Amino acid sequence: PLGTCVEEVSLWQCCQGEQKCFTCDSRLPFSAHDNPKSHRIENVIATFDSERQMQWWQSEKGVHQVSIQLDLETIFQFSHLVLTFKSFRPAAMLVERSKDFGQTWKVFRYFAEDCSLHFPSVSAKPATFINDVICDSRYSGPEPSTGGEVVLKALDPVFEIENPYAPNIQELITFTNIRVNFTHLFTLGDTLLVRRRRNPEEKYYYSLYSMVVQGSCFCNGHASRCVPVDGGRGDVFAQPGMVHTDTAQ
């Protein structure tokens, strides 16, 4: 885990236990004493305690287009991303990366149950080269209904890497920001039925237990560890040697 997140919706549902849901306002930061009901999106980053599945982040209901962005304080080398969902995994989503602090973005990978439907211009075949941008259908099905993961590895282990410092490899793993774009909710097909409800999709949403981003910092070959800049996020992260970031809208 490398930093904190921001997301585009200021109000969402934040749930604890099975039947205890309440509305959270993202403009108010989490405080165990003063504001325990605020479960901002950055809280899905640090989830290593035994009670982590008692709380989760939940998007606004019925909204297909939702983005989560992780902004880092400096350049890192990306290893992998793991999203663990409380809800169904998205029917379609994509992951982007930036190495210039969000000025420009490149798609890392597309994910969809039906790639030809959601991303018709993107190949669904296995990658021929390590830097091919493809659509992966392994992580977008209806099962499991909870606890499902989406996994993205920066360097596919199928490819043998002779020179990890080659320009094309560095282009893949160097990043300052990562953005996860959920583009289509998994609705089980019941929204196609004629119903009295005006918006049958309102019962669907994205919900995350955790978001793990693994990587390493540039230590210039002589440092034993990475240290955070002044003003790092000590309220969310407590692991020794962890590099923090500041939240920015």
C-alpha positions in Angstrom: 0.0 0.0 0.0 1.4 3.3 -1.1 -1.0 6.1 -0.5 -4.5 7.5 -0.1 -7.4 7.8 -2.5 -9.9 10.3 -3.7 -13.1 9.6 -5.5 -15.7 11.6 -7.4 -18.8 11.1 -5.2 -19.0 13.1 -2.0 -21.9 11.1 -0.5 -22.1 7.3 -0.3 -23.3 4.5 1.9 -20.9 3.2 4.6 -21.9 0.0 6.2 -20.9 -2.0 9.3 -22.1 -5.4 10.0 -25.0 -6.9 8.0 -27.9 -4.5 8.6 -26.3 -1.3 9.9 -25.9 1.1 7.0 -25.9 4.9 7.2 -25.1 7.8 5.0 -21.6 9.2 5.1 -20.4 12.6 4.0 -16.9 12.5 2.4 -16.3 16.1 3.3 -15.9 15.1 6.9 -12.7 13.0 7.6 -12.8 9.9 9.7 -12.2 10.2 13.4 -12.6 7.2 15.8 -13.8 9.6 18.5 -15.5 12.5 16.7 -16.7 11.1 13.4 -16.6 7.3 13.4 -19.4 7.0 10.7 -17.2 8.5 8.0 -15.5 5.8 6.0 -13.8 7.7 3.2 -12.4 5.9 0.2 -8.9 6.3 1.5 -9.8 3.9 4.3 -10.0 1.0 2.0 -6.2 1.2 1.5 -5.1 0.2 5.1 -7.1 -3.0 5.8 -4.9 -5.3 7.6 -6.7 -5.6 10.9 -8.9 -8.6 11.9 -12.1 -6.6 11.6 -11.5 -5.3 8.1 -14.5 -7.0 6.6 -16.9 -5.3 9.1 -16.5 -2.1 7.2 -16.5 -1.3 3.5 -16.7 1.6 1.0 -19.9 1.8 -1.1 -20.6 4.0 -4.1 -23.8 5.8 -4.9 -26.6 3.4 -6.0 -27.5 3.1 -9.6 -24.5 5.0 -10.9 -22.4 3.1 -13.5 -19.5 5.6 -14.0 -17.5 5.8 -10.8 -13.7 6.5 -10.5 -11.2 5.9 -7.7 -7.9 7.7 -8.0 -4.7 7.1 -6.0 -2.3 10.1 -6.0 1.2 9.5 -4.8 3.7 12.0 -3.5 6.5 11.0 -5.9 7.4 8.5 -8.6 7.1 4.8 -7.8 7.6 1.5 -9.5 4.3 -0.3 -9.7 4.1 -4.1 -8.9 0.4 -5.1 -8.7 -3.1 -4.0 -7.8 -5.7 -6.1 -5.9 -9.3 -5.0 -5.4 -11.5 -7.0 -3.1 -15.2 -6.4 -3.5 -18.1 -6.6 -1.0 -20.5 -6.4 -3.9 -20.5 -8.1 -7.3 -17.4 -7.2 -9.2 -18.0 -4.6 -12.0 -19.3 -6.0 -15.3 -16.8 -3.6 -17.0 -13.9 -1.5 -15.7 -10.5 -0.3 -16.7 -7.3 0.8 -14.9 -5.2 3.8 -15.9 -1.8 5.0 -14.8 0.0 8.4 -15.0 3.6 9.1 -14.5 3.3 12.9 -14.7 1.1 13.5 -11.6 -2.2 13.2 -13.5 -1.5 15.4 -16.5 -1.7 12.5 -19.0 -3.1 9.0 -18.6 -2.6 5.6 -20.3 -4.8 2.5 -19.9 -3.1 -0.4 -18.2 -5.8 -3.0 -18.6 -9.5 -3.4 -19.4 -11.7 -5.8 -17.6 -15.2 -7.0 -18.7 -17.5 -10.0 -18.6 -18.2 -9.4 -22.3 -15.2 -7.6 -23.8 -16.7 -7.4 -27.3 -19.8 -5.6 -25.8 -18.1 -3.1 -23.4 -14.8 -2.5 -25.2 -15.2 -3.6 -28.8 -12.0 -1.9 -30.1 -9.8 -3.7 -27.5 -8.4 -7.2 -28.1 -9.6 -10.0 -25.8 -6.9 -12.3 -26.9 -3.8 -13.1 -24.7 -1.1 -10.5 -24.9 1.6 -11.1 -27.5 4.0 -8.5 -26.0 4.4 -7.5 -22.4 3.1 -4.0 -23.1 0.0 -5.0 -25.0 -3.2 -3.4 -23.7 -5.9 -6.1 -23.7 -9.3 -6.8 -22.2 -9.4 -9.5 -19.4 -12.6 -11.4 -18.7 -11.4 -13.5 -15.8 -12.4 -11.1 -13.1 -15.8 -9.9 -14.1 -18.3 -12.8 -13.8 -21.3 -13.0 -11.4 -19.5 -15.3 -9.0 -18.6 -14.9 -6.3 -21.3 -12.4 -5.2 -19.0 -11.1 -2.5 -15.3 -11.4 -1.7 -14.3 -11.5 -5.4 -11.0 -10.0 -6.5 -9.7 -8.1 -9.5 -5.9 -8.6 -9.9 -3.6 -6.6 -12.1 0.1 -7.4 -12.3 2.3 -4.7 -13.9 4.5 -7.4 -15.5 2.8 -10.5 -16.6 4.9 -13.5 -15.4 4.2 -15.3 -18.7 6.8 -13.0 -20.3 10.5 -13.5 -19.5 12.2 -10.2 -18.8 15.8 -10.0 -19.8 16.4 -6.4 -18.9 14.2 -4.9 -16.2 15.7 -1.4 -16.9 14.7 -1.5 -20.6 12.6 1.6 -21.6 9.5 -0.4 -22.4 9.6 -2.1 -19.0 10.2 1.2 -17.2 7.3 2.7 -19.1 5.0 0.0 -17.8 5.9 0.2 -14.1 6.7 3.9 -13.5 3.8 5.8 -12.1 2.7 8.7 -9.9 -1.1 8.0 -10.0 -3.4 5.1 -10.6 -7.0 5.4 -11.5 -9.7 2.7 -11.4 -12.7 3.5 -13.6 -15.8 1.3 -12.9 -17.9 1.7 -16.1 -20.8 -0.8 -15.8 -22.6 -2.3 -12.9 -23.3 -6.0 -12.7 -27.1 -6.1 -12.6 -27.9 -9.8 -13.1 -30.1 -8.9 -16.1 -33.2 -8.0 -14.1 -33.0 -4.4 -15.2 -34.2 -5.6 -18.6 -37.6 -6.6 -17.2 -40.5 -4.2 -17.3 -41.0 -3.0 -13.8 -43.0 -0.3 -12.1 -39.9 1.2 -10.6 -38.5 4.1 -12.5 -34.9 3.1 -12.1 -34.5 -0.7 -11.2 -30.7 -0.2 -11.2 -30.9 1.8 -8.0 -30.4 -1.3 -5.9 -27.0 -1.9 -7.5 -23.7 -0.3 -6.5 -19.9 -0.9 -6.2 -18.6 -1.8 -2.8 -15.0 -2.4 -1.8 -13.5 -4.1 1.2 -9.9 -3.2 0.3 -7.6 -1.8 -2.4 -4.0 -3.0 -2.2 -1.4 -1.3 -4.4 2.1 -2.8 -4.2 5.2 -1.2 -5.4 8.6 0.3 -4.5 10.1 3.7 -4.4 13.4 4.9 -6.1 16.1 4.8 -3.4 19.0 5.8 -5.8 20.8 2.6 -4.9 22.0 3.6 -1.5 19.0 4.0 0.8 17.8 1.2 3.1 14.2 2.3 3.1 11.8 4.9 1.8 10.6 7.7 4.0 7.5 9.9 3.7 7.7 13.6 2.9 6.8 16.0 5.7 3.1 16.0 6.5 2.6 12.4 5.5 -0.7 10.7 6.3 -0.1 9.3 9.8 -3.8 9.1 10.6 -4.5 6.3 8.1 -1.2 4.4 7.9 0.9 3.1 10.8 3.2 0.5 9.2 6.9 1.2 9.8 8.7 2.6 6.7 5.5 3.1 4.7 5.5 6.1 2.4 2.4 8.3 2.7 0.6 10.7 0.4 -1.7 13.6 0.8 -5.3 13.6 -0.4 -6.1 16.0 -3.2 -9.3 16.6 -5.0 
